[in-house]
Amino acid sequence: MGARTSRSRVAVRGVGLAVAGTAAVTLLGGCLRDVGSGFAGFGWPEGGITDRSERMYDMWIGSVVAALLVGLLVWGLIFWCVVRYRKRGEQLPVQTRFNLPMEVFYTIAPFLAIAVLFYYTVVIQTDVEATSPDPDVTVEVVAFKWNWQFNYRDGLGPDANTTASTVGSSDQIPVLVLPTGQTIRFELTSEDVVHSFWVPELLFKRDVFPGSLRNEFEVTIRVDNEGAYIGRCAELCGTYHSTMNFEVRAVSPDRYQQYLSALESGMAQPEALRSIGEEPFATTTKPFDTRRT
Ligand SMILES: [Cu+2]
């Protein structure tokens, strides 16, 4: 009788711990960033430059903290059992066939943990993937074997018109100039096979499909993040897949407008970049010797 009472007390204490842990993770929301920066983001890339990257970062840190709490509980229980129930003599210990409170606990506790993680995943994913009905800038990204074309558009969807365009070649890395502080819609399409549009600093990667399926996403680059960022193809698309590099150049909205006008007046990419005081060629990567002949 005494043993059973102490067992159920242990189970009650375990459920209490799990609930407290879940509540703590929720309450910790505000200081997650401090926790994360103390541990180098637990491996998450900390340099995200968009409005969406903060919530993804919080999600990652929260999940890792939750996993560590569960881990600590499990490790603690394992070591406690090892010490408490170690072999002390030749007598067979009490044989227990089942422990109902314990079984209820280890059925409910993981479900609670998963429910909390699922809730935050759905909320944050919806938030990160949200698109606005009227973005400030729309860029159509056209991937082809083995380079990129960036079309600045006057509206949304495949029926909109291209007002200016940049295309890369084996001698010149295409530079995608974008304004900071404005919503940017990317519409992705491919001319041949499946590619993948990836700018690591945007913390966004989307496959680029041929045909009518246009993958889309939207970000706002924070105003203090002007600069040059490398972009890559992240889908093995053929022989020269590794040479499909490009560069994102984040500039102020004023200079973006000047750049766009320069392109529209027929200037080539290097001259247009020079006209707004930017480096005329990519600075984060260079064209590869592809020996395509
Ligand atoms: Cu590719």
Boltz pocket constraint, residues with backbone or C-beta under 6 A from the ligand:
constraints:
  - pocket:
      binder: B
      contacts: [[A, 143], [A, 144], [A, 194], [A, 195], [A, 196], [A, 233], [A, 234], [A, 235], [A, 236], [A, 237], [A, 241], [A, 244]]
      max_distance: 6.0
